[in-house]
């Protein structure tokens, strides 16, 4: 199986899955004029994705303090025999514990996650933070706990986050994050690395390799999240201002020149690849899916229509030449973002 195929992929030991999965951050229930709630639309999207072949659902206990897990659990109770792989995360919620990784808190959170999801085993459990307390006080405990959970088969695989900071961070800050990641990676020895990956993600050097060569050399899988940059890469400029990725409304005016530059870059892709429905979505998803045969891509959604666009637009593989063209345009988008955020106070921007 190559990265150009869309058949079942081997993410890591025990996890075989369709390479395009779902990033499941369920909305809070709100009704529209027809009486349909956002939760019902989300559940309908889950069902349609399964009909389209999706098998990998990615969520976290921190998404709505367990709300997203409970919504997925509601779906799984209705369809208990679906052959799905479920991924969740730990490390953001402390609750009444001294630290998210202290004592048996990881185990307690996993038990709650499995109750929420209505399952008896979790496929992938990811350490979602690099904060292990002062002097990494809880790092050893977290590693021991995760390995024990894998040994007793409460989970199939251990995940950890890839290098991460805000996309406006300096090269020195990204280098520091890469060094921190490498230090933790060597100790945790994860089965999978979970990371944001899209046009705005800077290239990070890991032992002289990019993330994909590094992962292949170490035999670990990759879960790539936010491939559409919350809709920005689909040409839907308003998506940026409607998500948590956006900065405060008082700074919205600062984004106008940047969005113009981004739209100019996307127009280059439209001129080269066409401007039909889902054209830009296909380029963003395919360019992520084809990074390696150990990669699984998880795309966010809110309803059936978004799921349908993501799964129906994939078409034929991109050629090496087409991938280079896309990479060049995306590199320009990163450059515009870096310049805009360096010259303005928009430092917390995430996409």
C-alpha positions as CSV (number, residue, x, y, z in Angstrom):
1,X,0.0,0.0,0.0
2,X,1.4,3.4,-1.0
3,X,0.7,6.9,0.1
4,X,-1.1,7.4,-3.3
5,X,-3.7,4.8,-2.5
6,X,-6.8,5.3,-0.4
7,X,-7.2,1.7,0.7
8,X,-6.8,0.5,4.3
9,X,-3.6,1.8,5.9
10,X,-1.5,0.4,8.8
11,X,-1.3,3.3,11.2
12,X,0.5,1.3,13.9
13,X,0.3,-2.1,15.5
14,X,-3.3,-3.1,15.8
15,X,-4.8,-0.2,13.9
16,X,-5.8,-0.7,10.3
17,X,-8.0,2.2,9.0
18,X,-9.2,4.2,6.1
19,X,-6.7,7.0,5.6
20,X,-9.3,9.8,5.8
21,X,-10.9,9.9,9.2
22,X,-12.9,12.4,11.2
23,X,-11.8,15.0,13.7
24,X,-14.7,15.0,16.1
25,X,-15.2,18.2,18.1
26,X,-19.0,18.1,18.5
27,X,-20.9,21.4,18.7
28,X,-23.1,22.5,21.6
29,X,-26.8,21.8,20.7
30,X,-28.4,24.7,18.9
31,X,-31.5,24.6,16.7
32,X,-31.9,26.2,13.3
33,X,-35.2,27.5,11.7
34,X,-36.2,24.0,10.6
35,X,-35.8,22.7,14.2
36,X,-32.8,20.6,13.4
37,X,-30.1,20.8,16.1
38,X,-26.4,21.1,15.5
39,X,-26.0,17.8,17.4
40,X,-28.3,16.0,15.1
41,X,-26.5,17.4,12.1
42,X,-23.2,16.3,13.5
43,X,-24.6,12.8,14.2
44,X,-25.9,12.7,10.6
45,X,-22.4,13.6,9.4
46,X,-20.9,10.8,11.4
47,X,-23.3,8.3,9.9
48,X,-22.6,9.6,6.4
49,X,-18.9,9.4,6.9
50,X,-19.2,5.7,7.9
51,X,-21.3,5.1,4.7
52,X,-18.4,6.7,2.8
53,X,-15.9,4.3,4.4
54,X,-14.6,6.3,7.4
55,X,-13.3,4.1,10.2
56,X,-11.2,6.4,12.3
57,X,-12.8,8.9,14.8
58,X,-10.5,11.3,16.6
59,X,-11.6,13.3,19.7
60,X,-10.4,14.4,23.1
61,X,-11.7,14.5,26.7
62,X,-11.0,18.2,26.6
63,X,-13.4,18.9,23.7
64,X,-16.3,20.3,25.7
65,X,-15.0,18.5,28.9
66,X,-16.1,15.2,27.5
67,X,-19.1,16.5,25.5
68,X,-17.7,15.3,22.2
69,X,-16.9,11.9,23.5
70,X,-20.5,11.6,24.8
71,X,-21.9,12.6,21.5
72,X,-19.8,9.9,19.7
73,X,-20.9,7.5,22.4
74,X,-24.5,8.2,21.6
75,X,-23.8,7.3,18.0
76,X,-22.0,4.1,18.9
77,X,-24.8,3.0,21.1
78,X,-27.1,3.2,18.1
79,X,-24.5,1.3,15.9
80,X,-22.6,-0.9,18.3
81,X,-21.2,-3.3,15.6
82,X,-19.4,-0.7,13.4
83,X,-15.7,-1.6,12.8
84,X,-14.3,1.7,14.0
85,X,-11.0,2.8,15.4
86,X,-11.4,5.4,18.2
87,X,-8.8,8.0,19.3
88,X,-8.9,10.3,22.3
89,X,-6.4,12.4,24.3
90,X,-5.5,13.2,27.8
91,X,-3.4,15.9,29.5
92,X,-5.5,19.1,29.2
93,X,-8.0,18.4,32.0
94,X,-6.8,18.4,35.6
95,X,-10.1,18.0,37.4
96,X,-9.4,17.7,41.1
97,X,-6.0,16.1,40.6
98,X,-2.7,17.9,41.3
99,X,-1.8,17.7,37.6
100,X,-3.3,16.1,34.5
101,X,-0.5,13.5,34.5
102,X,-0.3,13.0,38.3
103,X,-0.9,9.7,40.1
104,X,-3.8,7.6,38.6
105,X,-5.4,10.6,36.9
106,X,-4.6,9.3,33.4
107,X,-6.3,6.0,34.3
108,X,-9.3,7.8,35.7
109,X,-9.6,9.9,32.6
110,X,-9.4,6.8,30.4
111,X,-12.1,5.1,32.4
112,X,-14.3,8.2,31.9
113,X,-13.5,8.4,28.2
114,X,-14.4,4.7,27.7
115,X,-17.7,5.3,29.6
116,X,-18.4,8.4,27.4
117,X,-17.6,6.5,24.2
118,X,-19.5,3.4,25.3
119,X,-16.5,1.1,24.6
120,X,-14.3,-1.4,26.4
121,X,-11.0,-0.6,24.7
122,X,-9.6,2.6,23.1
123,X,-7.5,2.2,20.0
124,X,-5.3,5.3,20.4
125,X,-4.7,7.3,23.5
126,X,-2.5,10.4,23.1
127,X,-0.6,12.5,25.6
128,X,-1.9,15.9,24.6
129,X,0.5,18.2,26.4
130,X,4.3,18.6,26.8
131,X,3.7,20.0,30.3
132,X,4.7,17.2,32.8
133,X,4.9,19.5,35.8
134,X,7.9,21.4,37.3
135,X,11.1,19.6,36.2
136,X,9.0,17.0,34.4
137,X,7.9,15.7,37.8
138,X,5.1,13.6,36.3
139,X,6.8,12.4,33.1
140,X,7.9,9.0,34.5
141,X,4.5,8.4,36.0
142,X,2.7,9.2,32.7
143,X,5.0,6.9,30.7
144,X,4.5,4.0,33.2
145,X,0.8,4.5,33.2
146,X,0.4,4.6,29.5
147,X,2.5,1.5,29.0
148,X,0.6,-0.3,31.7
149,X,-2.7,0.6,29.9
150,X,-1.3,-0.8,26.7
151,X,-0.1,-3.9,28.4
152,X,-3.4,-4.7,29.9
153,X,-5.1,-3.9,26.6
154,X,-7.2,-1.0,27.8
155,X,-5.6,0.8,24.9
156,X,-4.0,-0.5,21.7
157,X,-1.5,2.3,21.0
158,X,0.2,5.2,22.7
159,X,0.3,8.6,21.0
160,X,2.0,11.9,21.7
161,X,1.7,15.3,20.2
162,X,4.1,16.5,17.6
163,X,6.0,19.8,18.0
164,X,3.4,22.6,18.4
165,X,3.2,26.3,19.2
166,X,1.3,29.2,17.5
167,X,2.0,29.5,13.8
168,X,3.2,33.0,14.3
169,X,6.1,31.8,16.6
170,X,9.7,32.6,15.6
171,X,12.0,30.1,14.1
172,X,13.8,29.9,17.4
173,X,10.6,29.0,19.2
174,X,9.8,26.3,16.7
175,X,13.3,24.9,17.1
176,X,12.9,24.8,20.9
177,X,9.6,22.9,20.4
178,X,11.3,20.4,18.1
179,X,14.0,19.8,20.7
180,X,11.4,19.4,23.4
181,X,9.5,16.9,21.2
182,X,12.7,14.9,20.5
183,X,13.5,14.7,24.2
184,X,10.1,13.4,25.1
185,X,9.8,11.1,22.0
186,X,12.9,9.2,23.0
187,X,11.5,8.6,26.5
188,X,7.9,8.0,25.7
189,X,8.5,5.8,22.6
190,X,5.0,6.4,21.2
191,X,3.3,4.3,18.5
192,X,1.8,7.3,16.9
193,X,2.4,11.1,16.7
194,X,-0.6,13.3,16.5
195,X,0.0,16.8,15.0
196,X,-1.6,19.7,13.1
197,X,-0.6,19.7,9.5
198,X,-1.7,22.1,6.7
199,X,-0.3,24.8,4.5
200,X,0.5,27.0,7.4
201,X,2.4,24.5,9.4
202,X,6.2,25.3,9.4
203,X,8.6,22.6,8.3
204,X,10.3,21.3,11.5
205,X,13.7,19.6,11.4
206,X,13.9,16.4,13.6
207,X,17.3,14.8,13.6
208,X,17.9,16.3,10.2
209,X,14.6,14.9,8.7
210,X,11.2,16.3,8.2
211,X,8.4,14.9,10.3
212,X,7.4,12.3,7.7
213,X,10.9,10.9,7.1
214,X,11.5,11.0,10.9
215,X,8.3,9.0,11.6
216,X,9.0,6.5,8.8
217,X,12.6,5.9,10.1
218,X,11.3,5.3,13.6
219,X,8.4,3.2,12.5
220,X,5.6,5.3,14.1
221,X,2.3,6.4,12.6
222,X,1.1,9.9,12.0
223,X,-2.3,11.4,12.6
224,X,-2.6,14.7,10.7
225,X,-5.2,17.1,12.0
226,X,-6.7,20.4,10.6
227,X,-5.7,19.7,7.0
228,X,-8.1,22.3,5.7
229,X,-7.0,25.0,8.3
230,X,-10.5,25.4,9.5
231,X,-11.8,26.0,6.0
232,X,-9.3,28.6,4.9
233,X,-7.7,26.3,2.4
234,X,-11.1,25.5,0.8
235,X,-11.4,29.1,-0.3
236,X,-14.1,29.9,2.4
237,X,-12.4,33.0,3.8
238,X,-15.1,33.6,6.4
239,X,-14.3,30.3,8.0
240,X,-11.3,31.8,9.7
241,X,-13.3,34.5,11.5
242,X,-15.9,31.9,12.6
243,X,-13.7,29.5,14.4
244,X,-11.7,29.4,17.7
245,X,-8.6,29.6,15.5
246,X,-9.4,33.3,14.9
247,X,-8.2,36.2,17.0
248,X,-10.4,38.5,18.9
249,X,-12.9,40.6,16.9
250,X,-11.1,43.8,17.7
251,X,-8.2,42.6,15.6
252,X,-10.3,41.3,12.6
253,X,-9.3,44.3,10.5
254,X,-5.7,43.3,10.7
255,X,-6.6,40.1,8.9
256,X,-8.0,41.7,5.7
257,X,-4.6,42.2,3.9
258,X,-3.6,38.7,4.9
259,X,-6.8,37.2,3.6
260,X,-6.3,39.0,0.3
261,X,-2.8,37.5,0.0
262,X,-4.1,34.0,0.9
263,X,-6.9,34.3,-1.7
264,X,-4.4,35.4,-4.3
265,X,-2.4,32.2,-3.6
266,X,-5.5,30.1,-3.7
267,X,-6.4,31.7,-7.0
268,X,-3.2,30.3,-8.5
269,X,-4.4,26.8,-7.5
270,X,-7.8,27.5,-9.0
271,X,-6.2,28.6,-12.3
272,X,-4.0,25.5,-12.4
273,X,-6.4,22.8,-11.1
274,X,-9.9,24.3,-11.8
275,X,-12.5,25.9,-9.6
276,X,-15.2,23.2,-9.4
277,X,-16.9,22.2,-6.2
278,X,-14.4,20.7,-3.8
279,X,-11.3,21.5,-6.0
280,X,-9.4,23.3,-3.3
281,X,-10.5,20.8,-0.6
282,X,-9.1,18.0,-2.7
283,X,-5.7,19.6,-3.0
284,X,-5.5,20.2,0.7
285,X,-6.6,16.7,1.7
286,X,-4.6,14.9,-1.0
287,X,-1.4,16.8,-0.3
288,X,-1.7,15.6,3.3
289,X,-2.8,12.0,2.5
290,X,0.1,11.5,0.1
291,X,2.8,12.5,2.6
292,X,3.3,8.9,3.6
293,X,1.7,5.5,3.8
294,X,1.7,5.6,7.6
295,X,-0.4,8.8,7.7
296,X,-4.0,9.1,8.7
297,X,-5.7,12.5,8.1
298,X,-8.6,13.6,10.3
299,X,-10.8,16.4,8.9
300,X,-13.3,18.4,11.0
301,X,-16.9,18.8,10.0
302,X,-20.3,20.0,11.3
303,X,-22.8,18.3,9.0
304,X,-23.4,15.8,6.2
305,X,-22.6,18.3,3.5
306,X,-19.0,18.9,4.7
307,X,-18.4,15.1,5.1
308,X,-19.8,14.6,1.5
309,X,-17.5,17.2,0.1
310,X,-14.4,15.8,1.8
311,X,-15.0,12.2,0.7
312,X,-16.4,12.9,-2.8
313,X,-13.7,15.3,-3.9
314,X,-10.6,13.2,-3.5
315,X,-10.5,11.9,-7.1
316,X,-7.2,10.7,-8.6
317,X,-3.9,11.0,-6.8
318,X,-1.8,14.1,-7.3
319,X,1.3,13.7,-9.4
320,X,4.7,14.6,-8.0
321,X,4.7,17.7,-10.2
322,X,1.3,18.7,-8.9
323,X,2.4,18.2,-5.3
324,X,5.4,20.5,-6.0
325,X,3.1,23.2,-7.4
326,X,0.9,23.0,-4.3
327,X,3.8,23.0,-1.9
328,X,5.2,26.2,-3.6
329,X,1.9,27.9,-3.2
330,X,1.5,26.8,0.3
331,X,5.0,28.0,1.1
332,X,3.9,31.4,-0.1
333,X,0.9,31.3,2.2
334,X,3.1,30.5,5.2
335,X,5.4,33.4,4.3
336,X,2.4,35.8,4.1
337,X,1.2,34.6,7.5
338,X,4.6,34.9,9.1
339,X,5.0,38.5,7.8
340,X,1.6,39.5,8.8
341,X,1.9,38.2,12.3
342,X,5.4,39.6,12.8
343,X,4.2,43.1,11.9
344,X,1.1,43.0,14.0
345,X,0.1,41.9,17.6
346,X,-1.6,38.7,16.3
347,X,0.6,36.3,18.1
348,X,-1.9,33.7,19.3
349,X,-3.2,32.8,15.9
350,X,-3.8,29.1,15.3
351,X,-5.0,27.4,12.1
